[in-house]
Amino acid sequence: MLVSAIATFQAINAQHRAGMAMMQSHEAMLSGIRNVGAGETNFNALHQQDVKNDTNMAKAQFMYQVASAWKKHSEAKLKQEAKSLNYIA
């Protein structure tokens, strides 16, 4: 039961880290938009940064989905273990 509880907390931590990564990726995208100058703009570098931000966002979204599934599984296992717990002892 303790292992399932620890796994649940680790899954929650992974969800928070993935959410933070998504926020950082959004911030990087907005920063790129803000820093585009009206004069000389290197569109190749801008494209590369955009691709990198999109890749980071996709990775963070995938990690959030994995962490959510892990949390759901851990909570179900914890609930199942709690049912079989002998409270009399």
N, C-alpha and C positions, 0 to 999 in steps of 0.2 A: 504494500500500500504506500509506503514511503517512497519507493522508486517511482511509482505512478505520479505521485504528487510532485516530486522533483522534475519529472519529465514534463508535467503540465506547466510548471513555472519556467522551465527552459524553453518550451514552445511559446509561451507568452513573451519571453525575452526576445526570441527570434522574430516574433511578430513586430515588436517595438523597433528592433534594429532594421527590419525591412521597411517599416513605415518611415523611419528616419532617413533611410537611403532614398526613398521615393521623394521625400521633401527636399533633400539635398540635390537630387537630380532636377527637380522643378526649379529650384533656386539657380542652378547652373544654367538652365535654359533661359530663364528670365534675365540673368546677368549677361548672357551672350547677346540677347536682344537689346539690352540697355547700352552695351558697349559698342554696338555697330555705329561707326561714324558715317557722316554724310560724304566725306571725302574719299580717301583711299581705303578701300575695304578689300581684304584678302578673302575672296569668296571660297577658295579652296580650303583654307584653314577654318572658316566658318562652317563649311559643310562637314569637315572632319570632326569638329567639336559637336555638331548637331547629331552626327551618327553615333559618336561616343555617348552623348547624353541619352539618346534613344535606347542604346544597348544597355546602359546602366539602369534605365527606367524599367525595361523589360525584365532584366535580371531581378530587380527589387520586387517587381510585381509577382514574378514566379516564386521568389523566396517567401513572400507574404502568403501566397496560396499554399505552399508546402507547410509553412509554420501553422497556418490555420487548420489544415488537415491533421497535422501532428497533434495540435491542441485538442481537437475534437476526439481523436483516437485516445489520447491520454485521459481525457475526462471520462470517456465511456469505460475505459479500463478501470479507472479509479472508482467509478460508480458500481461496476461489477464486483470489484474487490470489497467494497463497503457492504454489499449485500451478503457476502459470504462470511463476514466478520462475526465472530462469536463474542457478543457483549457480556455474556455471563462470566466468562473467564476473567 
